[in-house]
Amino acid sequence: MESLGTHFDRESIGVSPRQGTVPADDSAGNRPEDRIVVGLDGSFGSALALRWAAREAAELGVTLDVVAVWTEADPERPTLDRRPDAPLSVARERLEHALASLVRAPIPPERIVATPLHGTAGEVLVARARNARLLVLGTSGIECPTIPGSTGVYCLRHSTAPVVFVPAPDA
């Protein structure tokens, strides 16, 4: 699997990203275990997971691998944006917003990789986290702020990397 990725080093974060092709299973660092993968879906829970994963990556001196998974729009579901590239555009916007929030972090990770990947969220995250130090996800947060959603449950069952759930605070 191959994807477009954006790489940032601490010196250039938020300034001039380098665009390139990133292999899905060895995207960051010289050793795959030297990275923390975090899934980003635009929810409040995933924003909390991103902050937690960024702090952990900075403390451990490992790469933060931020992933936004996208699929084609379902033709049966109504949508405001009918462009064929709309789901990919949304994934890219989520990543840009996430990276902008990391610029304000007191100590950002040494290296950040941000990648929109196509597929089913659970399967893509499990594949991406193969040999990673951690896979970090937010919880669903709306009805039960401490319980993982279906993607989180899938990852918990299938991931070979340890899975960390960052719960949303109680309402």
C-alpha positions as CSV (number, residue, x, y, z in Angstrom):
1,M,0.0,0.0,0.0
2,E,1.3,3.4,-0.9
3,S,0.2,6.9,0.1
4,L,1.1,10.5,-0.2
5,G,2.6,11.7,3.0
6,T,4.0,14.9,4.5
7,H,7.1,14.9,6.6
8,F,8.0,17.5,9.2
9,D,11.2,17.8,11.2
10,R,11.2,20.0,14.4
11,E,13.1,22.7,12.6
12,S,10.6,23.0,9.8
13,I,7.3,22.2,11.4
14,G,4.6,24.4,10.0
15,V,7.0,26.0,7.6
16,S,7.7,24.0,4.5
17,P,6.6,20.3,4.4
18,R,8.3,18.0,2.0
19,Q,5.8,16.0,-0.1
20,G,6.6,12.4,-1.0
21,T,5.6,8.8,-1.2
22,V,5.5,7.0,2.1
23,P,5.2,3.2,2.3
24,A,2.4,2.3,4.7
25,D,4.3,-0.3,6.8
26,D,7.6,1.5,7.3
27,S,6.8,5.2,7.0
28,A,8.8,6.7,9.8
29,G,12.3,6.5,11.2
30,N,15.0,3.9,10.5
31,R,13.2,1.3,12.6
32,P,9.5,0.9,12.4
33,E,9.3,0.4,16.2
34,D,10.6,4.0,16.6
35,R,7.2,5.5,15.9
36,I,3.8,6.0,17.5
37,V,0.8,5.8,15.2
38,V,-2.3,7.9,15.9
39,G,-5.6,7.7,14.1
40,L,-7.4,10.9,13.3
41,D,-11.1,11.1,12.4
42,G,-12.0,14.7,13.1
43,S,-13.6,13.9,16.5
44,F,-12.8,15.5,19.8
45,G,-11.6,12.1,21.0
46,S,-9.1,11.9,18.2
47,A,-7.8,15.4,18.9
48,L,-7.2,14.3,22.5
49,A,-5.4,11.2,21.3
50,L,-3.3,13.3,18.9
51,R,-2.1,15.5,21.8
52,W,-1.4,12.5,24.1
53,A,0.5,10.7,21.3
54,A,2.5,13.9,20.4
55,R,3.6,14.3,24.0
56,E,4.6,10.6,24.2
57,A,6.5,10.8,21.0
58,A,8.4,13.9,22.1
59,E,9.3,12.3,25.4
60,L,10.4,9.0,23.8
61,G,12.2,10.7,20.9
62,V,10.2,8.7,18.3
63,T,8.3,9.7,15.2
64,L,4.7,10.6,15.4
65,D,2.8,9.0,12.5
66,V,-0.6,10.7,12.1
67,V,-3.1,8.8,9.9
68,A,-6.4,10.0,8.5
69,V,-8.3,7.1,6.8
70,W,-10.7,7.9,4.0
71,T,-13.1,5.9,1.8
72,E,-15.1,6.8,-1.3
73,A,-18.4,8.6,-0.6
74,D,-21.4,6.3,-0.3
75,P,-23.7,7.2,-3.3
76,E,-26.7,6.2,-1.1
77,R,-25.9,8.8,1.6
78,P,-26.6,12.5,1.1
79,T,-23.6,14.7,1.0
80,L,-23.0,18.4,0.4
81,D,-19.9,17.8,-1.6
82,R,-20.3,15.6,-4.7
83,R,-16.7,16.0,-6.0
84,P,-15.1,12.6,-6.4
85,D,-12.0,13.7,-4.4
86,A,-14.1,15.1,-1.5
87,P,-13.3,12.3,1.0
88,L,-9.6,12.6,0.3
89,S,-9.8,16.4,0.7
90,V,-11.5,16.0,4.0
91,A,-8.7,13.7,5.2
92,R,-6.1,16.1,4.1
93,E,-7.9,19.0,5.8
94,R,-8.0,17.0,9.1
95,L,-4.3,16.4,8.8
96,E,-3.5,20.0,8.1
97,H,-5.6,21.1,11.1
98,A,-3.9,18.5,13.3
99,L,-0.4,19.6,12.3
100,A,-1.4,23.2,12.9
101,S,-2.4,22.3,16.5
102,L,1.0,20.5,17.0
103,V,2.9,23.6,16.0
104,R,1.5,25.2,19.3
105,A,2.7,22.2,21.4
106,P,5.3,23.2,24.0
107,I,7.6,20.4,22.9
108,P,6.6,18.9,19.5
109,P,7.9,15.5,18.5
110,E,11.2,15.4,16.7
111,R,9.6,14.0,13.5
112,I,6.0,14.0,12.3
113,V,4.6,12.0,9.4
114,A,1.0,12.9,8.3
115,T,-0.7,10.6,5.8
116,P,-4.2,10.2,4.4
117,L,-4.7,6.5,3.6
118,H,-7.5,4.9,1.7
119,G,-9.5,1.9,3.1
120,T,-11.4,0.7,6.1
121,A,-10.3,2.5,9.2
122,G,-9.6,-0.5,11.4
123,E,-7.8,-2.5,8.8
124,V,-5.7,0.5,7.7
125,L,-4.7,1.5,11.2
126,V,-3.8,-2.1,12.2
127,A,-1.7,-2.4,9.0
128,R,0.0,1.0,9.6
129,A,0.7,0.2,13.2
130,R,2.5,-3.1,12.4
131,N,5.8,-3.0,14.3
132,A,5.0,0.4,15.8
133,R,5.6,1.2,19.4
134,L,2.0,2.2,20.0
135,L,-1.3,2.7,18.2
136,V,-3.2,5.6,19.8
137,L,-6.9,6.2,19.4
138,G,-9.6,8.4,20.9
139,T,-12.8,7.0,22.3
140,S,-16.1,7.6,20.7
141,G,-16.9,10.3,23.3
142,I,-20.5,11.2,22.5
143,E,-22.7,8.7,24.4
144,C,-20.0,7.0,26.4
145,P,-16.8,9.1,26.6
146,T,-14.7,6.2,27.9
147,I,-15.7,3.4,25.6
148,P,-14.0,2.8,22.2
149,G,-16.0,2.8,19.0
150,S,-16.2,0.0,16.5
151,T,-12.9,1.0,14.9
152,G,-11.2,1.0,18.3
153,V,-12.6,-2.4,19.1
154,Y,-11.4,-3.8,15.7
155,C,-7.9,-2.4,16.4
156,L,-7.8,-3.8,19.9
157,R,-8.7,-7.3,18.6
158,H,-6.3,-7.3,15.6
159,S,-3.4,-5.0,16.3
160,T,0.0,-6.5,17.0
161,A,1.1,-3.1,18.5
162,P,-0.2,-2.1,21.9
163,V,-3.3,0.0,21.6
164,V,-3.8,3.1,23.8
165,F,-7.3,4.7,24.1
166,V,-7.4,8.3,25.2
167,P,-10.8,8.8,26.8
168,A,-12.8,12.0,26.3
169,P,-13.4,13.8,29.6
170,D,-16.8,13.3,31.3
171,A,-19.3,15.8,30.2
